[in-house]
Amino acid sequence: MNRSELTAAVAEQAGLTTQQAGAAVAATLDAITKAVASGDSVTVPGFGTFEPRQRSARTGRNPQTGEAMDIPASVAPAFKPAAAFKKLVSEG
């Protein structure tokens, strides 16, 4: 499912126009993105948690040359699904 399909599904389920649903989806994604970028986590009960995660500095290998290289520490966005969401997906 891509963004336009998500927008259409939201519009249908919520009884909104496609334009209204598009604005709602865009606002939701923007709010989650800004919160995680500023270091906060966003929890949606029954769905999951979006959060920034620290990655430690480590030594890696250049796949072309095999040469060791230092990979600096970084922060990456992560998603942890809620138990109900995991169960629903695993049941197919």
C-alpha positions in Angstrom: 0.0 0.0 0.0 1.4 3.4 -1.0 0.5 6.8 0.3 -2.3 7.4 -2.2 -3.9 4.0 -1.4 -3.6 4.8 2.3 -5.3 8.1 1.8 -8.1 6.5 -0.2 -8.6 3.9 2.5 -8.7 6.5 5.3 -11.2 8.6 3.2 -13.5 5.6 2.7 -13.4 4.4 6.4 -13.7 7.8 7.9 -16.3 9.2 5.4 -14.0 12.0 4.3 -13.2 13.4 0.9 -9.9 12.2 -0.5 -8.5 15.8 -0.1 -9.5 15.8 3.6 -8.1 12.4 4.2 -4.9 13.4 2.4 -4.5 16.4 4.7 -5.1 14.2 7.8 -2.5 11.5 6.6 0.0 14.2 5.8 -0.5 16.0 9.2 -0.2 12.7 11.1 3.0 11.6 9.3 4.5 15.1 9.7 3.8 15.2 13.4 5.3 11.7 13.9 8.4 12.7 11.9 9.0 15.9 13.7 8.5 14.3 17.2 11.0 11.5 16.4 13.5 13.9 14.8 13.4 16.0 18.0 14.2 12.9 20.2 10.7 12.1 21.4 8.8 8.8 21.0 5.3 8.6 19.6 3.1 5.8 21.0 -0.1 4.8 19.2 -1.9 2.3 21.5 -2.7 -1.0 19.7 -0.4 0.0 16.9 3.1 0.6 18.1 5.8 3.1 19.1 8.0 5.3 16.8 11.3 6.3 18.5 14.8 7.4 17.8 17.4 4.7 18.6 21.1 5.2 19.3 23.6 3.2 17.2 27.0 2.7 18.7 30.2 3.4 16.8 31.6 0.3 15.3 34.2 -1.1 12.9 32.9 -2.4 9.6 34.3 -3.7 6.4 34.2 -2.1 2.9 32.5 -4.8 0.9 34.5 -4.0 -2.3 37.9 -4.0 -0.8 37.5 -5.9 2.5 39.3 -3.0 4.2 38.3 -2.2 7.8 36.5 1.2 8.3 35.1 3.1 11.3 31.4 3.6 11.3 30.5 6.6 13.5 27.7 6.6 16.1 24.3 7.7 14.8 20.7 8.0 15.7 18.1 6.2 13.5 14.3 6.1 13.5 12.8 2.8 14.7 9.3 1.3 15.1 8.3 -1.2 17.7 4.9 -2.8 17.0 2.4 -3.3 19.8 1.6 -6.8 20.9 -1.9 -6.6 19.4 -0.5 -5.6 16.0 2.1 -8.4 16.1 -0.6 -10.9 16.9 -2.8 -9.7 14.1 0.0 -9.9 11.6 1.2 -13.3 12.7 -2.3 -14.8 12.4 -2.4 -13.7 8.8 
